[in-house]
Amino acid sequence: MNRTTHRPARLLALLLCLTLALPAALTSCAEKLGKPLLTLEDETMTENMFCLLLSRVKGNLASSGYAVSSDALWETIISSDGTLYDEYIRQTTLQEAKEYLVAAVLFDEMGLSLTDSERKKIDDEIQDMIDNRAGGSKSELNSILSAYGANTDILRALYIMEAKYAAVLSNLYGADGSKIASNVKQEYLAENAVCFRQLLIRSFAYVYETDLNGDEIYYLPEENNGKVSNIAYDTVNGSPRVDEFGKTIVDANGDTVYYTSGGRIAYDKEKGIKAYAYDTNGNVQTKPYSAEELAAHKETANEVLSQVLVSGSSGFEALLEEYEVSGDEAYIADGSFCFLYTTGDNGYDYLNDMADTLSGMEIGDACVMESEYGYHVIMRYALPSDAASNSEYSDWFPDLASRVVDQLFAAKCAPYVERITVDNEVFAALPSMKDVGVNYYY
């Protein structure tokens, strides 16, 4: 069926929208985007737009390494009331959708508008998808999007809503939270972060490159801007050798090889550094310590804790300095301030466990915590008064501004969210996270 055949039907739909009462007109015009799921004043988030959001979330989880194709993930019980992970993700995405809807209302209330260039950017992005992901066919892109309950109209509607959301946040809080005062960020950290120092006694040792004799190789990194290749020979305690033809033995780099009196290669262990050995997947190789070594490590951790409980923070810092210069690779002493968010989003399970542990401790308290990495002797410290503004700590909080924006905007949205109408029947009929498509691109 050609485009001319479709025009009368589209024109009739438009005329109906113009002649009916306003609420009905909004409903009729929105039908092509799916049934309304969320409604606030004149703004609507449809079931299909929400499905697209769910598919994105599933794609993000997959990209982060979650086994999204496993039923076990979605059937995991995550709270004492029996809530499954599947429903938890659906509900958190629903909250995100509500904030998008509120932003669309605020966008109008604040007198904002999308420029022609901003709208064109959205259209160009969709056209690029048609050209490069669908072989130039809009119908083919619609077919691809159908796996996520969407089409190009739904995709465009969601992109426009997201553009309005971004415009509202930028207007309220500035680009990257630049309008937010440092004291507000500091208050956020005081409520959502903990500060500590630690001594980690590792449960594993790193594996390093070795020579044919099984001796670890030491390299000179400074000759290659940090890239190891030239070997650090002990030219004082070692001596060159000659081969059967009377030529001095050199290595692959053309450097003279120095040997010990026992015939092994003489390495300068003070000047040189060792190079990690990697497996076929490019990961640094490690080997676990023996049961006896681990038992000794645990005993050391408890001994350190006993001393710290008596000597306090000054004694702990002195111990950290002592271990830091010990040269024993089993110990990682961090005498600088370390920070963790208490909101369970620190990247690794053991860090979230550590944040939970620290949250239950008073300033100056210490304990031993065991993780897959070994035994951590940790002490909680007071949050520095300039933690949010001092560049010395900025690496610990790369997403601080966005977290504060999220918190501030959630508070601003709260009275609007109370007025949102949710069609619970439509929500109940939507696919579960287990069944929704995995969306990486749209």
Secondary structure, DSSP 4 states (H G I P E B T S, - for coil): --HHHHHHHHHHHHHHHHHS-HHHHHHHHHGGG-SEEEEETTEEEEHHHHHHHHHHHHHHHHHTT--TT-HHHHT-B-STT--BHHHHHHHHHHHHHHHHHHHHHHHHHTT----HHHHHHHHHHHHHHHHHHSTT-HHHHHHHHGGGT--HHHHHHHHHHHHHHHHHHHHHH-GGGTTS-HHHHHHHHHHHEEEEEEEEEESEEE-B-B-TTSPBPEE-GGGGTT---SB-B-TTT-EE-B-TTSPBPB-TTSPBPEE-TTSSB-B-TTT-EE-B-B-TTSPBPEEEPPHHHHHHHHHHHHHHHHHHHHHHHHHHHHHHHHHHTS--TTEEEEEEEEEEETTS-SSSHHHHHHHHHHHTS-TT-EEEEEETTEEEEEEEEPPPTTTTT-GGGGGG-TTHHHHHHHHHHHHHHHHHHTT-EE-HHHHHHSPPTTTS---S--
